[in-house]
Amino acid sequence: MTALIQTVETPDGPFTILSDARHRVLASGWTADADEILQRVPAAHRPTEISEGSTRAGDAVAAYYAGDVAAIDAVEVRQFGTELQSAGWAALRRIAPGRPLSYTEFAAAIGRPGAVRPAASVCARNAAALFVPCHRVLRADGTLGGFAWGESVKRRLLEREAAA
């Protein structure tokens, strides 16, 4: 499989996107380290050839940071996981900007009420940060909880979406 990699500057720091030949995001996050992004894709599904280039997702990131927080919704994503993970990633994409859910509410949204730890695991294994908005899930008490790219990035994303 061949892939494109692109790093764009954002107010939250460099954001790197790895997409396949069909411009589906395989992995993304707030880092300039291409290897860190590549490691988020399961080894069996990692691209064999990667070249730098512009991605459609890069345009969506620019639009998101310019105030169109819905721009990320149209970006196609391709992730590899279990049936529960796939259902969870699809459910994350349905969480409206500015309307975060608790992990308990998220567990119910994926049809597993009470399965808060598995729901949190779905978020933790999300390779396509921003496009699959796991940052929109909070602890039951409203605190941020963990985020692979740091709580400060998560806070700023939520603030940006609440203001939009």
KAWO-V602926 format. One record per residue. RES is the residue in one small letter. OMEGA is omega in degrees with one decimal (none if undefined). Layout:
# KAWO-V602926
RES_OMEGA + RES_OMEGA
This chain:
# KAWO-V602926
m_175.6 + t_-177.4 + a_173.9 + l_173.8 + i_-178.6 + q_173.6 + t_178.2 + v_176.8 + e_176.7 + t_174.4 + p_179.1 + d_180.0 + g_179.8 + p_-179.4 + f_-176.6 + t_-177.3 + i_172.4 + l_178.7 + s_179.8 + d_-176.7 + a_178.1 + r_179.0 + h_173.7 + r_-179.8 + v_175.9 + l_179.5 + a_179.5 + s_177.1 + g_-174.9 + w_178.2 + t_172.7 + a_-177.3 + d_-177.9 + a_-179.3 + d_177.6 + e_177.9 + i_-179.9 + l_-179.3 + q_179.0 + r_177.0 + v_178.2 + p_-174.3 + a_-177.8 + a_-176.1 + h_-179.8 + r_177.6 + p_178.6 + t_177.6 + e_179.9 + i_175.1 + s_177.0 + e_179.2 + g_178.1 + s_178.8 + t_173.8 + r_179.3 + a_177.7 + g_176.8 + d_179.5 + a_177.3 + v_178.2 + a_179.2 + a_177.9 + y_-178.2 + y_175.1 + a_176.1 + g_178.4 + d_-174.5 + v_177.0 + a_-177.6 + a_-178.2 + i_-175.7 + d_-176.4 + a_-178.4 + v_177.7 + e_-178.5 + v_174.3 + r_177.8 + q_-176.6 + f_-179.4 + g_179.8 + t_177.1 + e_178.5 + l_179.7 + q_179.8 + s_177.3 + a_178.8 + g_179.5 + w_176.4 + a_179.0 + a_177.7 + l_-179.2 + r_178.8 + r_178.6 + i_-176.9 + a_174.7 + p_179.2 + g_-179.0 + r_-177.3 + p_177.0 + l_169.8 + s_176.1 + y_177.7 + t_178.0 + e_178.5 + f_177.5 + a_177.7 + a_-179.0 + a_178.3 + i_175.5 + g_-179.5 + r_-179.2 + p_-179.1 + g_-179.6 + a_-174.4 + v_-179.8 + r_175.7 + p_177.7 + a_177.9 + a_178.5 + s_176.1 + v_179.0 + c_-177.3 + a_-177.7 + r_178.5 + n_-179.1 + a_-172.6 + a_-179.0 + a_-176.2 + l_-178.0 + f_170.0 + v_-163.7 + p_177.7 + c_177.4 + h_-179.4 + r_177.6 + v_-175.0 + l_173.1 + r_-178.4 + a_-179.4 + d_178.0 + g_177.2 + t_-171.1 + l_-172.5 + g_-176.6 + g_175.1 + f_-175.6 + a_-174.1 + w_174.7 + g_-178.9 + e_-179.3 + s_176.5 + v_180.0 + k_-179.7 + r_-178.5 + r_176.7 + l_-179.6 + l_178.0 + e_-179.8 + r_-178.3 + e_178.9 + a_-178.4 + a_-174.2 + a_none
